[in-house]
Amino acid sequence: MSGGLALAGLGGLSLLLGPDGLRDAYGQIKCGALPDPPESTPGSRQSGTMDGRRVVIGLPPGARGRLPVVILLQDTGGDALTPFGLYAVDRYLAAGGARFAVASVDDWPSADLGGALLPYLYGCGLDVRRIGLLGWAAGGAGALRIAAGLGKERVAAVGASAPAVTAGQAPLGELLDIPVWLDCGDRDSWAPQTETMLKGLRALGATAEGGIAGGCHDPAYHRRVLPDQLNFLARHMGA
């Protein structure tokens, strides 16, 4: 389609949708629509309270015994249900066949993840000797920071999608012995920093996977890359 035809089409569309509807429609064209989650039936989900915060745990179908766990860190404004409601992580977990649980907590930045959440998850029947971490945006920055703090003895792998942190502020030196996944949409303002972090980790000999793909800083992009993220975590967690 030529530029003139594209503009004409959008002009006609604006008559039907109005300014707000046109912005939404253009965002869909530019960034992509939110993909439908897999039709797979997720495993059981349980919810409890730790230090006054809600904790939500999703298990893969047919879960038995003490499974390893991936802790999910949502972006600013999300809560413990965001990974399940917005990203449908339990459906992707079921579709991929990974044998680990996923867990999230309200207001994770102020929660004591190492001293309170891990013992809580152990009490829920999970194996917390070596965990996985996965976060989106601010949660991605938090996942990198927490992985660096806990170290390779406690963290099997960490994933961060569009982590909201500059390459100069990220704890890259402390992540060299931990497999790291980094990704970002090419229309996301954090893409250059993410690419710089990936190049830096690889230059230092770290296991660093992921990359920059088509997309924006939105749930549509994050949901599209979720299967690759979960597969990465499963491989490095032996799950």
Beta strands, then each sheet from edge to edge (+ up, - down):
strand 1: 45-50
strand 2: 53-58
strand 3: 68-73
strand 4: 101-105
strand 5: 127-136
strand 6: 155-161
strand 7: 180-185
strand 8: 208-213
sheet 1: 1+ 2- 4+ 3+ 5+ 6+ 7+ 8+
end
